């Protein structure tokens, strides 16, 4: 039986480029080479696509970008080609692809853009479709859908960044009318806590606006929630599996980029230190949200659980981190799906979908 070809896409024009490379390294190492021929497609920070023969160490540390044998390549939207167009010496070749694993975090990858390309090409791919990816990526859309679905979420307000330039005072008044300090200010479309600030007062709010506006054209402001940070790993297409919940005790005031991927000081508790009743409700809510948003393949669903027992859904991550300290693979391993098995089954879900 001939092996199928799988393309792993990583990097990307995103603030999460580095994390994507780390995740791709983990995933490539887990792919069964007896079943799949693996093609590694790296996207630079400025959006150039290359087929690379880099080993996973060079992918993880970023050295892949400077390898001399990298070849320009791109996935064609033409479904009759069904594959990767590789450019070399003024010629082009097409490599047929059976499945794609878009290991892209954040903008220009996790937000439905690459998923749209793959839909046009009719190549099966791991993870959520266009609409689910776009809606889960945009925190404003996420909160609106949660609110209309009866799922509790933090109080929020939002506006476009151009409104800051035309009427900063109005934006400040909007926040102060809707919420009380402290508040969290977030770019609507960014992941790994990039661009997020906690504002204790009006001066801090204006500074936080500037930080968030560097990442996106839409800004979300949320109430400050005091409670445990709880996460579930969700897996499946129509038949949905929800892991036990894990808990994060951040090494900093909140679980920012450094705490997630660089310091390694945050504590992870699996299972979370919550009651059986809260655990059941968290898992049920994660499954409900997964269905409402139309997720497929995988998603990590993040919650806050307050001391009073209030359960708030914070966000859904349609392509969560797959680094050595990432919660999604740790949660799935705790439920019997270790790295190799998990990746193999995720690829099967893509082919099934």
N, C-alpha and C positions, 0 to 999 in steps of 0.2 A: 504493500500500500504506500503510495507516494505521500510525502510530507506536504502539509499545507504551508503557505507562506504567510507570515504575520509581520506587519510593519509596526514598530514602536516609534511614535512621534514624541519628541521631548524638547525642552527648552522653551522657545517662544518669545514673542515681543510682549513681555509681561513683567511686572515687578516680582513675580514668583518664578522667574526663569531658573534661578539656582536650585530651588526646591524641586522643580520639575526634573532637573537633571539627576538629583539624588533619588527621586522616586523611580525614574526610568531605570537607573542602575539596579535597584532592588528588583524591579519587575523582570527585567531582561535575565537576571540571574535565576529567576524562578521558572522561566518558561521551559517546558519539556522539549529538548532538542531532538528527541526521537519522533516527536509529532509535528514539530514546526521548524521551518527555516526562518530565522529572525533577520529582519532588515531594520537597521537603526537609522532613523531620519531625525536629524537635529535641526532646530530652527534657531537662528541667532537672535540676539536681542533686537536687531534692526529688521528682523523678519525674513532673512534669507534661508532657504531650505537646502539641506545637503544630505546626501546618502553618505554615511560614514562607516568605516570599519573599526572605529575606536572600541577598545575594550571598556568594560563597565567602570573601571577605575578612572579612565580618562573622561568618560561621560560624566561621572560624579564630580570630578574636580574642575571640569570646564576645559581641559586641554584638547578635547575633541575638535574644537573650533579651528585650531591651528594646524591640523594634520594635512600634509600635502596631497594625500590621495582622496580627500573628500571630493565628491562630485555633486554639482548642482542637480537637484531633483525636485519634483513636485507631483502631487496626486492630481490627475486630470479629472475634471468634472464630467468628462464624456463617458457615459456608461458603457459604450462599446469598447473602450480601452480597458476599463476596470482595473487600473493599476497605477504604478509609479512610472513617471516619465523621467529618465535619467539622461542628462546632457553631458557629453564628453567629446572633445576634439571636433567640435562642430557638428556632431551627430547626436541623434537621440535614440534611445532604446526604451522599450516598455517592459516592466516587470509586473506580471500579474500578481494581484494580492487577493488572498482569501479572507483576510480579516485585518483590521487596524486597531491598535491599542493607543488611543490619543492620551498620552500621559502628560497632559498640559493643564497647569493650574492657573486660574485667574483669567484675565482678559485675553482675547485672541486665541482661545482654545477651549476653556471650560464653559464659555458663555454661549455656546451654540454656533459659533462661527465655523469652526472646523467640522462640527457635526453636520452643518448645512452642506459643506463641500462633499462630505462622505455620503450624504443622502443623494446628492446629484450624481455621484459616481456609482451609486448602488453597491458600495463595498460594505459588508458588515463591519460594525465597530463596537468596541466595548463601551458600555455606559449609556447615559441618558440621551434622549433625542434632542432635537433643536429647541422645542418649546420648554421642556423641563429644564434644560441646561440654562436657557436664557432667563427664565423666571426665578430659578434658584440662585443664579449669580447676582441678580439685581435685588438688593436687600429691601428696596422700597416695594417692588412687586411682590416679594416674598411676604412682607408684613401685610400688605393689602389682601392677598389671597388667604393668609392665615386668619386675619380678622373676619373675613366674609365666610370662612369655613367653620367658625366657632372654636378655633384653636387659640388658646391664650398666648399672647406675645407681649413684649414690653411696649409701653406707651411710646408713641413716636410722632414726629412731624418731619417734613422734607421739603426741599426746593432745589431748583437748578442753580448751578454755580454762577450763571450769568446774572441771576437775581442779586448776588452779592455785590456785583459791580454797579448795578442800577439802584439798588435800595438796601444797603447793609442794615440800616436801622430797622427797616421793615422785617428783615429776616431774623434779627435779634429779637424783636418784639414777638414774632410768630413763635419762636422757641420758648420765650419766657411766659407767653400766654398759655402754651400747651403743656409745659413741663416745669419741674422745679430742679434747681441745681442740687448736686452735680448731674451732668448729663454726659452721654457718650456721643461723639461726633464721628461719623463714618462716611467714607466714599461709598456710594451705593453699589458700585461694581469694582470690587477688589477683594482679594482673599488673603489668608494667612495674617489677618489683622493689620495689614499694611495701611497706613494712613489714618489709623484710628487714634483718637485722643480723648482723654477725660477732661471735661471743663468744669471747674469749680465755681466760676463766676463769669460775668460778662466779658472781662478781659481775656480770660482763658477760652471762652467760646469763640471770640473773634480770631484768636490764634489758631484754634482747632479748625475753623472754617478754611483757613489758608492751607493747612496741612492736608485736609481732605480734598480740597479743590485741585491739588496737584495730581491726584490719582484718578479723578472722574468728573464728569459734568453734572452729576447729581449728588446731593448730600442728604444723608439720613441722620437725624438726631433722635436718640432714644433715652428713655428714663434710665437711671442708674438702678440696677437690680443687685441686691445683696443676697447671695446664695451660692450653692454648690454648682460647679460647671460639670454637667453630665452629658455623655455622648453615647449614641448607639450606632452600630454598623448595620446597615440594611442591605440585603442581597436578594436578587431575583428579578424576574420579569413579571409574570402573572402569579406565580407561586412565590410569595415573599417570606423571607426569613429575617428576623430581627435578633441581633445578638443581645446578650446581657449588656447592661449599661456599665460604662466605666466613668470614673471621676477624675478630674484634673485639679490638682492643687498647685496653681501657678507659682513660679518662683518670684514673679513680680506682681504688681497690683492687679493687672489683668493679663490674660494669656495672649501676649503680643508675639510678633514675629520672632524676636530673640528667644523668648521663653519656649516657643514651639519647636524651633529648629536649630538654635545655636548654643544656648547655655546648657541644656540637658539637665537643669536643676529642678525642673518642675516634677512633682510627684504624680504618678498615675496609679489609680487604684482600680483593679479589676477583680471582682465586681465593685461597683460604686458602694459607698457607705450610706445606703438609703434603705428604707424599709421595703419589705416584700411588696406591700401595697403600692408604694410609689414606683418601685421597679416595674411592676406590671403596667401601671398607667403610662409611664414613660415609653415603654415598648409598644403599647397599643397606640399611643399618639404618634410615635415615629412611623408605624405602619400606615396609619390613617393619612399622614402628611405625604408619605411616599406615593400612595395611590392618588391623592388629590392632585399632586403636581405631575403625575404621569411619569414618574421616574422608572428607570430600567437598569438592570445590571447591578449597580451599586450606588449608594449614597451614604454619607455620614450625617446623622441628624443630631444637632446640638441643642441642649436645653439648659435652663437655669432652674434649680429647685430651691426655693426659699425656706427659711427656718419655719415659716408658717405652713409649709406644705404646698405652696403655690407652684405649679409646674408651667413654665413658659418655654415655648419653642423659640430658640434664638435664630438658627439658620440651618439650611440644608446644603451640604457640600457634595456636588455630583461627581467630582473626581478628587477625593481626599488624598492627603499625603500618604506616600508609601515609603517613608524613610525608616531607618532603624528604630526611631523613637515615635513613630506615628501611631495614633490610636486605632485607626481602622484595621490594619493587619493584626494588631495586638488583640483587639476584641474578637476578630474572627478566629484567630488561633486559640483563644480561650474557649471557643465553641467547637473546636475540633477541625477547623479549616486552617491549617498552617499555610505558609507562604506559597509553596509549590502547588498544593491542592487548590488553594484559593484562586491563584492566577489561572490555573487550568480550567476551573469551573466558570470563571468570569469570561474567558474566551468562548467556552461552550455556550454561555448565555447569549453572547454576541451572535454567534452562528445560528442559534435557535431563533433569535429575534428577527 
